[in-house]
Amino acid sequence: MYKFLLTLVVAITICVPSIANAGFGTGIGITFPVSGSGSSVPNTNCNYAAIQFDNIIQELTVEKRNGTLFMELKVTNSGDLPYSVSHRDGQLYDFVITDKNGEKLWQWSDNMVFTQALTSSSIDAHSFVVYKVELDSKIFHKIKDSAILVTAYMLDTSYKLSTKVPTWTAANGTPIFIHGGIILGN
């Protein structure tokens, strides 16, 4: 019996190294913070989007400050010739705020009256125009929990620009991180 156990232990000892496998490699760890901590602070105080087509650059900036939403559409002509747009009426631009389903919550041009005549707007070469809109804090307070996107555009053009409405994080929250790793080698 003793001889049988000794033979079994020796056989297992010899076979185990051939089953086990070792190798060399390296790993890279990546950590992303996805929430803040501490008191109520803006997660994003200002959001931005931009698009360029030909020599025209459109930039949308949306900033939440003291309960008021400030929106700005900047249109830049980087070309050597003036950029002209023909309009169906006196309205040159618009801003729209929508909810998560794309339903309109607010539109700058609602309840406004514009000249009912064909007009045109022009941006000189190497120049820009800025259209600014301020959403009153009382109106913004009514829609802020549902507001997701701000869309701005020059009328009678093919391009619309959208960005998220700035949000706030909860007070005294525990920071949340996403951690992942990449293993290279065996």
N, C-alpha and C positions, 0 to 999 in steps of 0.2 A: 504494500500500500504506500509506504514511504517512498519507494522507488518510483511508483506511478505518479505521485504528487510532484516529486522533484522533476520528473520528465515533463509534466504538464506546465509547471512554472517556467522551466527553461524554454519550452516551445512558445509559450505566450510572450516571454521576454524577447525572443528572437523575432516573432511575427509583428509585435506592436510597432517597432520603428518603421516597418514597411507600410503600415496602415497610416501612420501619422504623416503629415506633410507640412513643411515649413517653407517660407519664402521671404523675399524682401519687397518692400513697397513703401508708400508714403500716403498720407491723408491730408486733406485740406478741409478745415472747418470754416463754415460761413454762418454768421449770425446777423439777422436783420431785426432791428426794433420795429414793432408795428403799433406801439402805443406809447404815450408819454406817461409820466407820473407827476405827482405833486398837485398843485392847485389848478383851477380851471384856466387853461391856457389855450390859445388857438392852435389847432392841429395844423391848419394851413390858413394863414391870415390873408393870403393873396394867391389867386390862381391865374394861370396864364396859358394862352394857346396862340399859335401862329400858323400862317400858311403863306406860301409864296407861289405865285403863278406868273410866268413871264417876268416882267420887271416890277410887279406889284406885290407888296408884302402887307398882309393884314395881321394885326396883333390885337388880341382881346385880353384885357386885364380886369379881373374882378376882385375887389378888396372889401372886406367887412371891417368897419371901424366905428366904434361907439354905437353899435346897433343899426348903423346905416350901411347900405350896400352901394358901393361906388363901382361903376362900370365904365370902361373906356375902350373904344375901338379906334386904333391908329392905323391909317392907310398910308403907306409910303410908296412913292414912285421912284424907283432906283434907275429908271431908264433915261434916255437922252431926249425923249419926246414927251409932251404933255399926255396925261391919261384922262380921257373924257368918258362920261357915262350919260346917256340920255335917259331921263326919267319921265314917267307918265303923269306925275304931279309934283308938288313941291316937297314931298317927303324924300329925303336923301338916304336915311338909315333907320334901323330899328333894333330894339333889344327885347328879347322874350325870355321869361323864366318859366321852366316847366317842371313837372313832378316826375316821379320814377316811371310813370306810364306814358310820358310824353305829352300829357295834358297841360294846356296853358294855364298858369297861375296868374301871370301878370305880363302885360305888354306895354312898352313905353308909349306907343302911338295910339293906344285905346283912348277914346273920347277926345281925340285931337282933330282939328280941322286943318287941312293943307290946301295950298293953292291948287285949283283944278285946271292946270295948264301944263303943257309939255315944257319941261325944264331940262337943264343939263348941269352937271357938276364937273369940275376939272381939277386935276392936281398937276402942278408944274413939274417939269423934269427935276429930279434930285430934290424933291420936296415931299411934304406929308401934310395930312389933315388929321385932326383928332376930334372924335365925337364922344362927348362925356354925358353920362346920365347918372343921377343920384336917386336911389329909391328911398323914400322917406322911411324913417325908423318905425312909424306906426303901421304903415302898409307892410313893411318887411317883417315885422313881428307877427303879423297874421299868417304869413305864408312860409316863414323860415323853416318850420319843421317838415314841410312837404317839398320845399324847393331843392331841386337836384342840379339842374343845368341852366346856365345862362347862354343864350345864343345871340350873336350880334351879326349884322350884315348890312352892306350897302344895298339899297333897293335896286332892282333892275340889273343885277349882276348874278352870276351863277354860283357864288361862293357864300357859304354861311360858316361861321366859326363858333364853336361851343367849348365851354369849360365848366367844371364843377363849381357849385356855390361853396365858398369857404365854410368849414365846419369847426366845431369845438369839441375838445375831449372832456371827459368827466373829471371832477375834482378828486384828488387823492387816490387815484387809481394805481394799481400794481402794474408795473411795466410788463408788457408781453413781448416775447422774442420768438422768432422762428429760427431754428438752428438746423443746418443740414451739413452733410459732409460728402466729399468726393474721395474715393479710395483709388489710388493708382498703384498698379502692380499686384502681386499675389497677396 
